[in-house]
Amino acid sequence: MKMQKHEYTGIGETLYSAVLDNGLEVRVVPKKDFSTCYAAFATRYGGAHRRFSVDGRKLDTPAGVAHYLEHKMFDLPNGDNALAILSANGADPNAFTSAEMTCYYFQCTESFEENLKMLLHFVSTPYFTDETVQKEQGIIAQEIRMGEDNPGMVVYYRLLEMLYAHHPVRDRVAGSVESIAEITAQTLYDCHRVFYAPSNMVLCVEGDVDPESVVRIAEDVLPKEKAPVPKADFGEREGILPAETRRTLEMEVSAPQFLIGVKLARPESGAAFQRENIVAALAMRMLCGSSSPFFTRLYAGGLLNMDFDYEIDSPADTFMVIVGGESRDPEQVLEAFQKEAQRVAAEGFDEGYFTRSRRASLGARLRALEDFDSMCVALASGVLEGYCALDSFALLESVTAEDCRRFVAENLTPERMALSVIRPKVREAEN
Amino acid sequence: MEYSRSELMPGVFLSHLRSDKFKTACMSLNLLTQLSRETASMNALIPNVLARGTTRYPDMEQLSARFDELYGAAVEPVNRRIGEVHCIGFFASFPEPAFLPGGEALLGEMCSLMADMLLSPNTRGGLLLPQYVDSEKEKLMELIRSRVNDKRSYAVQRCLEEMCCCEDYAVSRFGTLEDCEAIHYKKLTRYYREILRKSPVELFYCGRASLQEVEGAFRDALAGMPRGEIDYDIGTDLRMNALEDQPRYFEEQMDVTQGKLVLGFRLGSCMEDPDRAAIHVFNAVYGSGVNSKLFMNVREKLSLCYYASSAVILRKGLMIVSSGISFDKFESAKGEILAQLEAVRSGDITGEELTCAKRAVASDLRAAMDSQGELEGYWLSQALDGLDYGPTELAGLVEDVTKEDVMKIAESVELDLVYFLCGEDDADPEDEGEDDEDAEA
């Protein structure tokens, strides 16, 4: 298999790409002088893929299957555990499940090829019994409960429930204690067969490796046939307005935690989507990033602290902006944020401010290249969404101040914003 | 990578690590003081106040505008405690010229900005601005209050505090709410001037610039730094034994669904002449990672907890075992955590367990060579200990660790304190009894 080679000279990276006969997408970024190798093997299957059709059949699965499957994938038919084998071999393996993907990965400084074979082998070898599936239920139930104690997670899911009326991104990736009780070994086998076909997956590797040998190993270990790609059903397309705009809950926290969310219209093509993402990131940096007039003013005024941050997120065909942190008065922050967005929509961004913000964004993107983990996951997400993450440097060059103003004017209007708040518990009779 | 160390000015030391493999350069500047109750909050506050503005760039907006022009160079306040040494200052990272459109070298300007933040903050009448001090004070107090939000790390901190109640180590790097509340901008300015004169300074640089270039840039930038008699009497006291004959017990109640059990140990007499490689391997065999005894037995086999792992704090000679359990599993989880330590003591360690542990430790050390952040932390702490071997050399020593070495460390370890964060009395007891969390695997 001949790989395509693409040099990104400005940033000193080279990317090798291939699509295997079985449909697997492979990306390799060779890194001389580094002893760490990193491999990520991901499937387009996450917490939001609950309803899907395959071979003309429509299936509806309980919340939490993708995550449950991730936990059970490490069991091998001979009774071994892949996590233990990789660790024993000096690798640092792990996995995560998000709303849109499940990703298995490892980092190592020795025996890369052996570890890669193991990674591909265990992820493509389902082995579940009703007994092992049953045993995991308590473990995952505890993980779900632990999330209930975590204010960051609670404030986030409550925001998603407000933004989306029915999209499955509202469901916790891990599911609920009730929903996971419905999961059987058969559910896991079915979902593995549908979603873990190489045609629905991507393998990204970074390190001092030979790209061709990565492809050879993948061809050797993985199934040869090309299976049909499943079609996820996320339900009827939702309107642009949030389903609800305010929710507040009390928890054991020291100060109010809040998130403001805005749903965005998602461009159809991968390239247009990638560009809109970059525009959104730069617009948000200028509107409320750490050097923005908005943030520095509210920071100085004591309404915000360094926890404040923004994020552009797009799990499972959604697209949204999330802004938040900790504040004694989240409502006041929301009001100031709305005002600032209105001002920017009317006045636009100053050219000098735009130029230096774009420089800062370039520097931040360069810094992110140092991290193998975030690089491989970004490459994998890009492949699953239909773009190449390394193109972002060239795209950033093409963004204008007017693009950013337009983004703010179109999207950050008061009626589009939802606010999720967690307040400290009021205790009766202190002491 | 070439490492070298030099003294640029009285009490100002530079650790220089030359490397071509990164796209950004990083550096740090640290003032060292003895960790103490009286000064912890002031120390915590100083870098944050200094980062609010300089004479050239008097407020955050102007200062960060300047950093944005320098391709988003980041200069962040840092506040660490390494053993009982309180290290405060700044950490900076910025792109290497090779990756910038105009090939601009940012080193000189970055050193000068960092030095300005340290030496020429925005003041009035020679005093730090009260509005900056008060606003950072508020934020620091919020931060101190917020430590309760993450129950897992809160429980570990509380265990350390109680275990080291008679030592400087009980002091948090943020100090206490009361101490923070009491800070006045005039007093803070006096203290700031005092540590500028007296504190040893550790500088670190990792990137493509030569030793000469970096020395030159820092010398120019720090030329105006007032240096008096340097206080070198800074260090960490080691306590070898538990405070009392029997392990102490502390319990705290909160509205939580999961209990946190934390066991605090002294590494003991092995700290008289610590074999660092063996201590790391012992920790890996006993409780860090998925092949460790705690993970394999307490979590996987007996399902007594959602997580259980050990960590050593080498510089202070401590080990912490942290676990999440159902409230009713307290006795059995504690018993099994101690039984596994006993197993290591008695040499119940397979060849496989030892090999896995050594591979894991050596691999982590080698991987540190690929991360500037890890390298900075590693070399700062080597500098504090007066040691000069790199992570790769330590990885080499790990290969030679034997089962007997590991048993010897385990033999020396002593339980000092048990801490339990549990639910409130009136809350429903959690009796599901099953196991684990683990966000990862």
Boltz contact constraints between the chains, C-beta under 6 A:
constraints:
  - contact:
      token1: [A, 33]
      token2: [B, 21]
      max_distance: 6.0
  - contact:
      token1: [A, 34]
      token2: [B, 370]
      max_distance: 6.0
  - contact:
      token1: [A, 35]
      token2: [B, 366]
      max_distance: 6.0
  - contact:
      token1: [A, 35]
      token2: [B, 369]
      max_distance: 6.0
  - contact:
      token1: [A, 36]
      token2: [B, 367]
      max_distance: 6.0
  - contact:
      token1: [A, 36]
      token2: [B, 370]
      max_distance: 6.0
  - contact:
      token1: [A, 83]
      token2: [B, 290]
      max_distance: 6.0
  - contact:
      token1: [A, 83]
      token2: [B, 441]
      max_distance: 6.0
  - contact:
      token1: [A, 84]
      token2: [B, 290]
      max_distance: 6.0
  - contact:
      token1: [A, 84]
      token2: [B, 291]
      max_distance: 6.0
  - contact:
      token1: [A, 87]
      token2: [B, 289]
      max_distance: 6.0
  - contact:
      token1: [A, 87]
      token2: [B, 290]
      max_distance: 6.0
  - contact:
      token1: [A, 87]
      token2: [B, 291]
      max_distance: 6.0
  - contact:
      token1: [A, 88]
      token2: [B, 291]
      max_distance: 6.0
  - contact:
      token1: [A, 88]
      token2: [B, 356]
      max_distance: 6.0
  - contact:
      token1: [A, 90]
      token2: [B, 359]
      max_distance: 6.0
  - contact:
      token1: [A, 90]
      token2: [B, 363]
      max_distance: 6.0
  - contact:
      token1: [A, 94]
      token2: [B, 440]
      max_distance: 6.0
  - contact:
      token1: [A, 109]
      token2: [B, 363]
      max_distance: 6.0
  - contact:
      token1: [A, 109]
      token2: [B, 366]
      max_distance: 6.0
  - contact:
      token1: [A, 109]
      token2: [B, 367]
      max_distance: 6.0
  - contact:
      token1: [A, 138]
      token2: [B, 434]
      max_distance: 6.0
  - contact:
      token1: [A, 138]
      token2: [B, 435]
      max_distance: 6.0
  - contact:
      token1: [A, 139]
      token2: [B, 435]
      max_distance: 6.0
  - contact:
      token1: [A, 139]
      token2: [B, 436]
      max_distance: 6.0
  - contact:
      token1: [A, 142]
      token2: [B, 306]
      max_distance: 6.0
  - contact:
      token1: [A, 142]
      token2: [B, 436]
      max_distance: 6.0
  - contact:
      token1: [A, 142]
      token2: [B, 437]
      max_distance: 6.0
  - contact:
      token1: [A, 143]
      token2: [B, 437]
      max_distance: 6.0
  - contact:
      token1: [A, 145]
      token2: [B, 257]
      max_distance: 6.0
  - contact:
      token1: [A, 146]
      token2: [B, 258]
      max_distance: 6.0
  - contact:
      token1: [A, 146]
      token2: [B, 437]
      max_distance: 6.0
  - contact:
      token1: [A, 149]
      token2: [B, 256]
      max_distance: 6.0
  - contact:
      token1: [A, 149]
      token2: [B, 257]
      max_distance: 6.0
  - contact:
      token1: [A, 252]
      token2: [B, 255]
      max_distance: 6.0
  - contact:
      token1: [A, 253]
      token2: [B, 149]
      max_distance: 6.0
  - contact:
      token1: [A, 254]
      token2: [B, 145]
      max_distance: 6.0
  - contact:
      token1: [A, 254]
      token2: [B, 146]
      max_distance: 6.0
  - contact:
      token1: [A, 254]
      token2: [B, 148]
      max_distance: 6.0
  - contact:
      token1: [A, 255]
      token2: [B, 142]
      max_distance: 6.0
  - contact:
      token1: [A, 291]
      token2: [B, 64]
      max_distance: 6.0
  - contact:
      token1: [A, 291]
      token2: [B, 65]
      max_distance: 6.0
  - contact:
      token1: [A, 291]
      token2: [B, 68]
      max_distance: 6.0
  - contact:
      token1: [A, 296]
      token2: [B, 60]
      max_distance: 6.0
  - contact:
      token1: [A, 296]
      token2: [B, 61]
      max_distance: 6.0
  - contact:
      token1: [A, 302]
      token2: [B, 135]
      max_distance: 6.0
  - contact:
      token1: [A, 302]
      token2: [B, 138]
      max_distance: 6.0
  - contact:
      token1: [A, 305]
      token2: [B, 139]
      max_distance: 6.0
  - contact:
      token1: [A, 356]
      token2: [B, 68]
      max_distance: 6.0
  - contact:
      token1: [A, 356]
      token2: [B, 69]
      max_distance: 6.0
  - contact:
      token1: [A, 357]
      token2: [B, 68]
      max_distance: 6.0
  - contact:
      token1: [A, 359]
      token2: [B, 71]
      max_distance: 6.0
  - contact:
      token1: [A, 360]
      token2: [B, 68]
      max_distance: 6.0
  - contact:
      token1: [A, 360]
      token2: [B, 72]
      max_distance: 6.0
  - contact:
      token1: [A, 363]
      token2: [B, 71]
      max_distance: 6.0
  - contact:
      token1: [A, 363]
      token2: [B, 72]
      max_distance: 6.0
  - contact:
      token1: [A, 363]
      token2: [B, 95]
      max_distance: 6.0
  - contact:
      token1: [A, 364]
      token2: [B, 72]
      max_distance: 6.0
  - contact:
      token1: [A, 366]
      token2: [B, 23]
      max_distance: 6.0
  - contact:
      token1: [A, 366]
      token2: [B, 95]
      max_distance: 6.0
  - contact:
      token1: [A, 366]
      token2: [B, 99]
      max_distance: 6.0
  - contact:
      token1: [A, 367]
      token2: [B, 24]
      max_distance: 6.0
  - contact:
      token1: [A, 369]
      token2: [B, 23]
      max_distance: 6.0
  - contact:
      token1: [A, 370]
      token2: [B, 22]
      max_distance: 6.0
